Amino acid sequence: MIAFYLPQYHPIEENNNWFGEGFTEWTNVGKAKPLFKGHYQPRVPADLGYYDLRIPEVREKQAELAKEAGVTAFCYYHYWFGNGHTIMERPLTEVIEYGKPDFPFCLCWANHNWAKKEWNPDTKSLRQEPLITMAYPGINDAIKMFNHLLPAFKDKRYLRIDGRLAYMILDVKKISYFEEMKNVWNQLAKENGLPEFFFMSYTTNIADFDDETIRKTDVVGLDLIRNIELKQNYSKRSLIFNYYRNKIGGILRIPQFVFKYKDAMRYLLDKSCEDENKVPVIVPNWDWSPRRGAGGLIFTDSTPSLFKQHVKQALELIKRKPKNKQILILKSWNEWGEGNYMEPDLKFGKGYIQALKEALEEADK
């Protein structure tokens, strides 16, 4: 059970310059407002409060809660934009330097561009202002990134799957030299007394299973959250109905992509994840409105009970696989600005943590 972990909870110079002094993920979370009757916003953290990831005690408490839930490891997003350009590294750097918390972790290269995104209700479109663009200079840059991450790979807590170093890439298709990178990283690992890598890729499109680059990884996580927007737009409703719904909704600033969680659950998992090289992605909830306003996809009426059902459905998909391929990706541990988090809030307390724990325990019986 590998849970994505967002390090966007401490001020950094770049965010200060782009969004204002002291900006963190909590800025969007705290200013969120309900957009319709019954819309659960703002989300208010409970046990950990509006935490700062520069505080070691916060990271310790997160690990305690994750252990209680049955999470195997945190998967820290790391940001390498090419040519040595990194960002938001402090939490992971301190986890490695201090040797705490005593909890397994691995890394995910979040290799996507950064942009400032704002929903325009008049044109019903997303305005995007580029902030940082990814670069892929070549294999020498991949070697530099390996050396930069080497302290993490050498850490005794670093997660191994099938005896190999677990490493995820969000968009492996963007890396034209991935096969060479894979071979070079495995050789560098050997030279440093480490095992080879267990490479995991990630996709939001089932068709990507046939992509040549993705097939070079050991497993691929299938995230179907965004496809729900398409299912709503191209449902059996008439095109005329959809047109006027979008037109009126845009004028009144009413969100267009709203799904009940219990309905969304039907689309979040795919039977193809029974295959050894495909990994289900489980989601406790989703609400993009703190970041995207009325233009964000929103799930409503998620509960710990429904999430427990969702987890059990995912566990059914993987139970016949070999043990080293029985993997679930949890999206996510703490992405409050997207509404997909496991940490306690004022409404449900530790409900989602308990739900995950129960689902895993019942599956083991």
N, C-alpha and C positions, 0 to 999 in steps of 0.2 A: 504494500500500500504506500505509494509514493505521492506525497502531497506537494504541489507547487507552493513556493514561499516567495512572497514579494518583499524586497528590501526597501520599498519606497516610503519609509516611515521615519525619516530623519532629514533635516534640512541639508541641501547641497547647493553649491554655488550656482550650478546651472539652473536649477529650479528657481532660486532666488532671482536670477536675471530674467528668466522667462515669465514667471508667474507672480513674482512678488516675494519680499523677504519672509522667510520662514515657511514657505509653501511645502507641504507634504501631502500624501494621499488623504490625510485626515481633513485637509482644507475642503476638498470636494465632498467628502462624506458628511462633514458637519453642516455644510450649507444646503444640502439636498432638501427638497420639499416634496410633499405628496402632490402628484399630478392628476389624481382622480380619487373619488371616494373609495376608501379602503386600501389605498396605496401605502404600503409600509415604508415610509420615509419620514424623517431621517433614521438611519440605523445607529443605535447608540451602543458602544462596547460596554460590557459589564466588568468582569473580573480583572481584565488588564487595562481598562480605561483607554484613553487616547494616548497610547504609549509612544515612546521614542526608542527606536532600536539601537541607539547608542548606549542604552542602559543594560548592563549584563543581566540584571535580575529579571528583566522583561523576557529576554531570550531563554533564560532558565525556566520561567513559568510556561512559556510557549511549549517547550519540550516536554514538561510535565503533563500538560494537557494533551499533547499529541500522543504520548505513551498511553495515557488513559483511554484515548479513542481507539488505539490499535494501529496507529500510523507507524509504518516501518521506518520511514526516513523523510526528511524535508528535501525538496529539490529546489535549491536556490537559483533564481534567475541571475545570470551574470551577463554583463553587457560589454561586448568587445566590438567596436565599430570599425576596426581595421587600423593598421599602422600604430598600434599601441594605445589607441584612444579607448579608455574605459570610463565607467561612471558608476556611482552608487555602490562602491565596494566595501565601505566601512564595516557593515554588520558581519559579512562573511570573513573579512580579514581578521576581525577581533575574535570570532568564533574559533578560527585556526590558531591565532596567537595565544589566546587564553586557555585553549583546550576545553572550553565549556560552551554550551551544555554538553553533557555526555549523551549524545543522541546522534544516530547516523544521519548522514547527509550525502547528497550528490549534487551535480550541477546541470543546469539547462542553459545553453547558449540562446538567449533571446535575440536572435539575429534579425531584427526588424527595424525599419526606420522609426525615428521618433518625430512626431508632429503634434502641433497644438491643434486640437479639433474642437469645433464649436458647431452646434446644430443651428441652421438657419430655418426658422419655422415658416418664413414667407416663401422660400423656394423649396422647402422640404428637402434640403440637401445639407451635407456636412462640409463645412469650411475647414480646410486643412492648411496649416502653415508649417512647412518643414522646419525641424529644429536640428536633427542630426541624421545624416544619411549613412547607411551601411556601405562599407567598401570591402571588396574581396581582392586584395592585391596579389594573392597567389600563395603558393606553398610555404614560402619563407615567412609570410605573416602568420600562417597556421602554426609554424614552429615557434614563433614568438609567443603566440597565445598559449601553447602547451607549456612553455617554460614559465610563463606568468602564472598559470594555474597549478604548477607542479607542487607547491606546498599543500594545496588541497588534496591532490591525488595521493600524496604521501601520508596524509593524515590517517590514523588508525580507525577513525570513525567513518571514513569514506565508504559509501555503500558499494558492495560487490554483488553482482548477480551472476550465478554460474561461475563464481570465482573470478570474475572480470570486473573492471571499473565501470560502473554505470554512468553513462554520459548521454544527455539528451540534446537534440538540436531542434528548435521550433520549426525552421524552414530549411531543411537540408537541400531542397531542390535549387535553392539560390546559389549553392556552392558548386561551381562547375568542376572544381578539382577535388571533390569529396573523396573519391576512391583513393587518390594519392594521399590526401590528408589522413585518411583512415590507416593506410599502410605505414606512413611516416610516424603517426602518433603511436601505433603499436610498437614500432621499432624503438622509439624514444622511451616508451614505458619500459621495455625490456632492458634498455641501457641503464635505466634508473632503478632496476631491481623490482619493477612493478609488473603485474599481469597485463594482458591485453585489455582492450576496452570492449564493453558491451554497449554498442551504439544504439540509441533509441531515437527514432524520428517522430514527427508529429504532423497531423494533417486534419483538415476540416472537410476533406472531400474523399469519399469512398473510392472514386476513380483513381486517386493517387496511389492506391495499392499496386497499380501496374506501372507506376513511374520507375524508370530504370535506376535513378539515384536512390530513391526510397528503398528499393529492393536490396540495396547494398547494406542496409542497416539490419540489426538483429531483430528488432520489433518496431512496430509503428503504433503510436497512440491515435485513436480515432475520436476526435472532438466534433460532435454534430450540433453544437449549440446554435451556431449562426445559420444553419440550414433551416431552422424553424421559421426565420423571417421569410424565407422563400416559400415555405409551405403555407404561410398565412397569406402572402401576396398572390400566390397562384393556386388558391384553393378552388373548390367547385363553385364558389360564388362567381357571378358574372363579371366580366371585365368592366361593365358600366357601373356595377355596384362598387367595385374596388376603386374605380376612378373617382367617384363622388365621395366615397368614404375618405380617401386620401386628401381630396381637395378641401372638404369641409373640416377634416381633422387638422389640416395645416393652418387654416384660417383661425380656428379656435384653439390652436396649440394643444391638441389632444394627441397623446402618444398613439402611434399607428401599429406598433409591434408589441402587443400585450397577449400573453398566453397564461392560462392557469398551469401551475407546475404539474398537476396530475395529468393534464393533457400533453404537456411537453415531454413528460417521461417516456411516452411512446416513441418519441423520435430521437432520444438521447443515446440509445444503445442500438447496435446492429448485430444481427446473428453471425455476420462474418467474423466477429471477434472471438468466435469459438476456435478459429485457426490459431496455430501456435505463434505466428509472427504478428498477430494483431492484438492490440490492447484496448480494452474499454476505458473511457474517460467518464468518471462519475462527477455529478454536479449537485451540490446541496441547494443551490438557488442561482438565480441570475437576475440582476437589475442594473442596467448600464446607465440609468438616468442621472446618478450623481456626476458622471463624466460627460454624458451626451445629451442630457435634458430629454425633451420629448422625442428625440430621434433615436433613443436607445431601446434595445430589446429588453422587455420586462417580463419576468415570470411572477405570478401572483399566487398567494395562498400556499406557499411551500410550508411544510411542517416537518418536524423530526420524524414523525410516523411515515410520511410519504417518502422522505429521504431513505429511511430504513428499507422500504420496499424497493426503491431504486438500487440500493447497494446489493440487496439480495438477488435482484435480477442480473446485475453485473457478475456477481459471484457464480451464478449458474452458468454463465457463458464461459468461464475459465476453469471450472472445477475438473474437467477431464484432460486438461493440458498437463504436460510434465511439470513438476514442481518449479523448475527454474523459469518457466514461462507463465506461471500463475501470477500475473502482475495486474494491478489496477492503478490508474493515475487519478488522483483526487484533485480536481480543479475547483477550489484551491483551499489552502489553509487560511489565508488572510487577505484576500483581494476584496476589501470592503467597498471600494469604489465601483466594483462590478457586482456587488451583492452576493458573491460566491465565497463564503468564508465559513469556517468551522468554529472560530473562537466565540466565546459566550457574548451574547448581547442582552439588552434589558428585557426583550420580549420572550425569548426562549431559554435564556440562561445557558446551561451546558447541554441542552436538549439534543443538538446535532452530534455532539461528542458521544453522548450516551447511545444515540441511535446507531452510530457507526460501530461502537463497541459491541452492542447487542447483535447486530447483523453478522459481524465477524465471529462472535462466540457461537451463535446458532449454526453457522456454516460449518464449524469445526466439530459439531456433535455427530 
